[in-house]
């Protein structure tokens, strides 16, 4: 499709406006010189771009003079001055404006201009005098109302924009001084197919001669709010060649869902893997950006939209932030503080099997919470394993490119105090993917000191382990009971009614529970891990070829595993809903975000909620994806995914045997016959190890819910802080909670800093930029030695239809692939028997495994969530393919071989 960038029609004749009572206070942009004083920064810029011949949608401006007249004519000027003098909150001024009627002469003037524009659907945008300047951008501080149509709707939208001069966000941003005045731009609405932003200089990486383009499907509001995935392009500003491209899988977009209502909808399946922009469109956009830069003589941040092949410019502002520090960008070691050269270059780092809770890119808030865990919890977790000397906690973990790594070298050194891991290879081999070659590896920390230290450490470990074996069942029961008590207590509390001191006390309580839950969970996790390793070694030693992968074929009681049982429990809820036509009608027909409310507002729905949903949520509701990441809502916060799975389980008529029985029906004949060949002592030994592995796995899953719930409790307190910061105007929206630092949250609640002292705009913006930079980079390796260059491009090999990974659940299957990027939005698309292809999974994905034909992930290991649950469901699985989500498309016919670790596209 040809991309056009000109021939924007001019507004209609201004004859109607000229006859309006206050015609001199309203003008068509591009036809009358707009100044910052009369039109605000945004309108002035748009007028300048129209005059320069740039493709801007037609618009008119309600000047600052019209706003000032409105305040005088309604008596609001005096009321607002009085309110400001007595120190009233910004909300008071907003309420005064919104509640007041627009005087008839002013209304006629506004509507006359609307008539001249042709009465299209419009975007109504605030344009304050102090925004879009070289000193402060004020981006996002004042309101915009989209897709407005009709006289009354337009007048209400104008009042909303006027009132936003006193938004909490704007008040916090200007920090001092008067509010000034505000104009309003009424601009023809562009229902964009694609939209985004182009920076005429790299605002994050700081690389020279680069235009940076972020593009998303639909309206740009989805990109600004961070709710949609976007493509990234870098264009050389000399040659206009695309020098870097990162196309992401795009599931949702922001669009007009009904006239006048903007919401989230799905991207067409055919467009999800495709770049938002063609090469020609990128070139045209780059030329426009250079024209804007040349016109203003300074670097620009430009919002744009593409509709039916035509490019429009919606806004431009000078870039007010400098590219971030190259020193931080070039960080290649996970160590927080510099280390001796031998340690820096020789440490082994891994993010395999660290409880799934740290998997994937984390937000600045998530990373800072991980640091809290490292500083305040991880040492005691190590002690719970029987480690006498827990070492320097600063060396236990590291951080690179927005990911959390475990220092395997230092951990292996410390675990040398424990008998099972005296030989470090027993530990390191479990945390190494093929990226790291350990054939000649030497730990820079050496081995743990021998002599008396070794004897004391061994005795300490023996005593701790014996105590653990004797008490582990009872302790798990106590942890489960405590979890339910804390969960029920939290459900009864209203955090919004607490003072800051009370909320601080509540957070301290939650962090104490967080500590105890993690320390209590760790022995079960490591013991299950250890018995699995023993089982693997014994199978290989005693059974030879018959023992290959045998440990993954041996039966464990799937019904005892809490994670897997959640699928069965969703099935039960689905059957209960299916038996009630009224309930299924609500679940199937209501938008996902409205189902819970509609159920609770309905008499029959309320009974269903109380008898079915509440017990399920009490048992499973604190689950969510990537649990240590505080920004992710849990099932109890947003049950959309649960309703997706209820729809799926009910619609397809699965029986409980379909979901739970596949594991019990797995072929175990080969495994049993192999065991029966062994001498009795060896067979009994293996059976004992299997029993211990099963027991520890069951206790691990039971106590894991305590750990997960403790994180949910902390999340509740942090988001209550976020709500208060939004009300104070410190944050623009709750989305910005992702850029908080957890230690700042604690300082704020502890009364040591005010909101504006603890959460400065400069820090928030810098964390956002760093996070965006990390999000653009290729996925870092699961394991590496020494340092890793995060700017090194990692791309799939050209051509070829075969991938090799780690076969983690045996079996071979052929089926249609489905790429799943967003679990909530795509759960209803997933068809029974399809091959689930995704980057990684965690516990929240488990119900989907019940209907999957096979599972393929970019990252993972033999003991990652996707591997364990695939084995429990008897689903062939290949993990750690690195590029599956890039090389496979939804609809491809794919062969998954869980024995050899091969994934092959056999039919496109």
Secondary structure by P-SEA (a helix, b strand, c coil): ccccccccccccccccccccccccccccccccccccccccaaaaaaaaaaaacccccccccccaaaaaaaaaaaaaaaaaaaaaaacccaaaaaaaaaaccccaaaaaaaaaaaaaacccbbbbbbbccccccccccccccbbbbcccccaaaaaaaaaaaaaccccaaaaaaacccccccbbbbbcccccccccccccccccccccccbbbbbbbcccccccccccbbbbbbbbccccccccbbbbcccccccccccccbbbbbbccccccccccccaaaaaaaaaaaaaaaaaacccccccccccccbbbbcccccccccccccccccccccccccccaaaaacbbbbcccccccccccccaaaaaaaaaaaaccaaaaaaaacccccccccccccccccccccaaaaaaaaaccccccccccccccccccccccccccccccccccccaaaaaaaaaaaaaaaaaaacaaaaaaaaaaaaaaaaaaaaacccccccaaaaaaaaaaaaaaaaaaaaaaaaaaaaaaaaaaaaaaaaaacccccccccccccccccccccccaaaaaaaaaaaaaaacaaaaaaaaccccccaaaaaaacaaaaaaaaacaaaaaaacccccccccccccccccccaaaaaaaaaaaaaacccccccccccccccaaaaaaaaaaccaaaaaaaaaaaaaaaaaaaaaaaaaaaaaaaaaaaaaaaaaaaaaaaaacccccccccccccaaaaaaaaaccccccccccaaaaaaaaaaaaaaaacccccccccccccccbbbbcccccccccccccbbbbbbbbbbbbcccccccccccccccccccccccccccccccccbbbbcccccccaaaaaaaaaccccccccccccccccccccccccccccbbbbccc
